């Protein structure tokens, strides 16, 4: 059973970089042929997919956020990390990390579902 846990600061100032880490247990992120995603839910809105890093280290990002987003991994710690640059108050949301097989995505690369998801962490962007 795959389990995910998000960690990172709950408050970030505007224009700074938001950094979150997801620690994965129940299987190595390298050999488990899963796609490891970051998603978020702003207050009063639905889930928004941010991007993923897959088992090979390849990444893909949501077009609206691509210019500000980087997802990387530390295989020795079985973790993957989100960096979102130049944040504004509109980036305030509950951030989740998630994982699942290729079947969690449509053929066009858009996410269909998330087989496993962390409990989420609130991040507020405010001065």
Steps between C-alpha positions, in 0.01 A plus 500: 500500500649831388484785749595863440570782744544866411729731698607861474428854622139602544564868427687649206543867414402636159772480233682225690531131408265241646682174573328180609628146543310174469633194680385172349478168686388159383714487189804664339412791272762387250399140440127537560374599155291783633450863419555726800287814490439823682145635508333782688158624601451876548228605742157453348638342180564153361818298478769633266778278369841670514730240346679170546835326503489140385696190597769583241541859616310659210274791585185660361325812620162666469540767228372793709757425774786361292711816497504517883518131592775246559455146631805299599577188701746361753503125443723437804224640723209375287372857475391738228484876527293787362637848445258772392671831432376859523191412702202733545200478735322311219734208571346456844361147512512158659783320322497123454751252368366199318612190318366241263556299182476623142133404505436796728554725195308541174683443174541877459697514825230659714434333836192282530530396863761457774538148642681621810500844658648657814286674760599844371667803649367857514724763344409865536669773298491823695730777613 
